């Protein structure tokens, strides 16, 4: 069960990384109006990585 949750978190992490890349590209081309979304996405990535690392440490 824990592995399944970790897999979903990893897939969500991949999605957030792709979203961050898209936001950065839009920002570079001056097409991004809501620049705060970049920092929000980075914080979401950090939160998710923390949760994943806590799960890994708990299983060891």
C-alpha positions as CSV (number, residue, x, y, z in Angstrom):
1,X,0.0,0.0,0.0
2,X,2.8,2.4,0.9
3,X,4.5,1.7,-2.4
4,X,1.4,2.6,-4.4
5,X,1.1,5.9,-2.5
6,X,4.8,6.6,-3.2
7,X,4.3,5.8,-6.9
8,X,1.4,8.3,-7.1
9,X,3.5,10.9,-5.4
10,X,6.3,10.3,-7.8
11,X,4.0,10.7,-10.8
12,X,2.6,13.9,-9.3
13,X,6.2,15.1,-8.8
14,X,6.9,14.5,-12.5
15,X,3.7,16.4,-13.4
16,X,4.7,19.3,-11.2
17,X,8.2,19.4,-12.7
18,X,6.7,19.5,-16.2
19,X,4.3,22.3,-15.1
20,X,7.3,24.2,-13.7
21,X,9.1,23.9,-17.0
22,X,6.1,25.1,-18.9
23,X,5.7,28.1,-16.6
24,X,9.4,29.0,-17.0
25,X,9.1,28.8,-20.8
26,X,6.0,31.0,-20.8
27,X,7.7,33.5,-18.4
28,X,10.8,33.6,-20.7
29,X,8.6,34.4,-23.7
30,X,6.7,37.1,-21.7
31,X,3.4,35.1,-22.0
32,X,3.0,34.4,-18.3
33,X,0.7,36.9,-16.6
34,X,0.6,35.1,-13.2
35,X,4.3,34.9,-12.3
36,X,3.5,33.9,-8.7
37,X,2.6,30.4,-10.0
38,X,6.3,29.7,-10.6
39,X,7.1,30.1,-6.9
40,X,4.0,28.2,-5.8
41,X,4.9,25.3,-8.1
42,X,8.5,25.2,-6.7
43,X,7.1,25.1,-3.2
44,X,4.7,22.3,-4.1
45,X,7.6,20.3,-5.5
46,X,9.6,20.9,-2.3
47,X,6.6,19.8,-0.1
48,X,6.1,16.6,-2.2
49,X,9.8,15.7,-2.1
50,X,9.8,16.1,1.7
51,X,6.9,13.8,2.0
52,X,8.5,11.2,-0.3
53,X,11.8,11.4,1.7
54,X,10.0,11.1,5.0
55,X,8.3,7.9,3.7
56,X,11.6,6.5,2.6
57,X,13.3,7.2,5.9
58,X,10.3,5.7,7.8
59,X,10.6,2.5,5.8
60,X,14.3,2.1,6.5
